[in-house]
Amino acid sequence: MSTEPPASRPAAPPQPAKAAAAAAAGKTVKAPDAGRRSERSRRAILDAALALLGEVGYNKLTIEAIAARAGVGKQTIYRWWPSKAAVLLDASLALAGEPDAEGGWAGLPDTGDLAADLKLVLRATADEFNDERYEAPARALTAVGATDPELGARFTERLLEPQLALYEDRLRTAREAGQLAPDTDLRLTVEMLLGPLTYRWLLRTGPLTHAFTDALVDRVLGGVAGGTTAGVGKVTA
């Protein structure tokens, strides 16, 4: 019987050896996708920020807590965002939906019936304001933006202005179709529509209901059309 010690199991070859063996066999070894990994981390951070905001509120929200919930290092967050408010701004943009290929969002519906289209959109806006997933970050950003002019300007530029532009585009189409007076101030009309809605939501002066948004559209368009909404309905041949 042999007295030589049993042969030990060979160690697993290091990664370069595996890659060389794969190459020799005609196989391609894919490098880790750093971009995909970064995007997963980014989404995890945004999701964690929104979840924690709903649980503890803005004042108790910390970068450390966001990092722990997302499973990343604190420095990973600071590499992309300077503050928790900046994280929430991007989280709110993500909630608003992904932009299209041109970097914007899909326009408002255009069925030819301006009043019906605006009622549909304002009803959805009220539903969004009543959804705690949207309400918490929106209130936090509104409050911080009031005391942080730089963040407030970014919030307006990146989120509010693109959305206001969509309303203006829809009203411009209606004006060109003769449904609104030629001298209608588009931005003023948009703010007449959204101002009372935002005021009621922000100060909680009353419930945000579909009946409220429908009445708001009727009143605003009635005023723009000279006291009646009959001229802002469907385009007729």
N, C-alpha and C positions, 0 to 999 in steps of 0.2 A: 504494500500500500504506500502511496506516495506521501512523503512528509512535507511537501511544499504547501504553503498556506493557500487557502482558496482564493481565487482571483476575485478582486473586488469589482463591483459594478462600475463601469466607466461613468464619469460625471457627464451631465448634459453639456453639450458643446455650447460655448458662449454664443451670443447673438450674432457676432460677425461670422462665426463658423457656420451657423445655420443659414445665414444669408448667402454665404459662398456656396454652400451645398445646394440651396434652392436655385441659385444662379446656374450652377453646373447642370442641374436637372432641367434647365429651361424655364423655371418658374420666376414670376415677378413678385418681389416682396414690397408691399406698399408701405411707405413711410407714414407715421401717425399724422392724421389731419389736424394740424394745430388750429386752423380756422374753425373747424367743426367743434373742437373741444372748447375753444374760446366762446363760441356762440352758445354752447350748452351752459357754460358757466354764467354767461351774461343773462340768459333766460332764467336760470336758477336764482340769480341775485334779484332780478326784477320781481319774480314770483314771491320770493321770500320777503321782500320789502312790503309788497301789498298785503300778504298774509299777516305779517307782524303788525302792520299799521291797523288792520282791523281788530287785532287782539289787544294791543297795548296802547294804541293812540300815538299821535305824532310826537308828543313831548317825551315819551318814554322810549321811543324808537331810537336805536343806536346802530352805528355801522358794525360794531362788534356782534350784535345780535343778528343782523342781516347776514353777516359772513358765516356765523355758526349755523344758521338755518339753511343757508345755501350750500354749505360744505366747502367753502373756499376760504382763503386767507384774507385778512383784513386789507392787506396791501393790494390784493387783486382788485378790490372795490375802488380803493384810492387811485389806482392806475387809470381807471376809466371815469370816475366821478369825484368831484371835489367835496361833496357833502351828501347827506341823506336826502336833502331836498332835491338835489340834482338827480339822484337815483329815482325818486318818486316822479319826477318830470318825465323821465324816459319810460317808467312803468306806465304812466298815464298815456303816453303816446302809443305804447304797445296795446293798451286796452282799447284805444280809439280805432285800432285796425291797421293793417299793413298798407302803406301807400302803393299806388300803381307804378307802372314802369316809368312814368314821368316824375315820380316822387310826390304825387298828390293823392287825394282820395277821390273816390267816385262821386260824381255830382248828385244833386238832389233829383228825385224823380221828376219827369216831365211828361205828364199825360195830356197836357193841353188844358188841364183844369188847375189853375194856380192855387185856389183855395184848398182843394182836396189834397194837392201835393204838399202844401205847407202843413196842413193838419196832420197828415201822415207822419211827417218828419218831427213836428213838435210833440206829437204823442209819444214817439219813440224817445225823444229827448227827455220828456218827463219820466218815462219808465226808467231811463238810464240814471237820472238824478235820484230816483227812488230805490235804485239798486245799491246796496251797501258796498259792493265791490268797486263801484265808481264813485260813490258819495264820499267815502273816507279820503281817498287821495285827492279828489277835487277840492274838498274843504281844506285839507292841509295845504295844498299848493296855493289856494286863494289867500289863506291867512299869511303864509310865509311871503308870498309875492307882494302883499301889502306893506311889508316891512323891509323887504329885500328887493330894491329896485332892479338890480341886475337879474335876479332870478325871475322877477315879475316880467321883465322885458323878454326874456327867453321863453317864458310860458306863453306870452302873447304872440310872439313871433312864430314859434314852432307849433303851437296847438290851436290857439284861438283864431289868429288871422286866416290860416288856411280854411278853417271851417266857416268863418264869416264870408270869405270869398265865394264859397259854394252857394250861399244864400243870395249873394249879389248876382252871381251868374244866372241863377234861376229867375230872379226878378228882372234882370236885364232882358232875358228871353221874352218874358211876359210883356215888358214895356215895348219891345220891338214888334210884338204881335198885336199891339194896340189895346192890351188888357189893362195897362196902367197909363196914366197921363205922361206925355213926353218929358215933362219937367220933374218927374218923380225922383226924389233923392234916394238912391238905392241904399246907401249905408245907413241913412236915418231910418228908413223903413225896416231894415234888418234889426237895428237896435230897438226899434219900437216893438218888434216881435219878440226878441230875446231878452230885452231888459226886464220887463215885468216877470218873465219866467224865472230868470236868474235871481231877481229880488225876492220873490216868494220862496224860492228854494234856500237862498242864503240866510235870510232872516226868519224863515219859518212862519211867515205871516198867514199861511193857509195851506191846504193840501194841494199837491200837484196832481191834478186829475185830467183826464182826457176832455171832460166838459170845460175845464178852465182853458186848456190850450185851444180847443175849438172856438170858444168865445173870443179868445185873444186874436186869432186869425181873422175872424169875422169883423171885429172892431177895427183892427188895423187896416185891413184891406177895404173895409167900408169907408174909412176916412180917406184913404188914398184915392179911392174911386169916386169920392164925392158923396158918401153917405149910403152907398149900397154895394153889395158884393156881386150884384148881377153882372157887372161888367168885368169881373175877374174870374169867371167860370171858364167853360170850355170854349175853344175857338170855333166859331161857326163859319160855314162856307158863305 
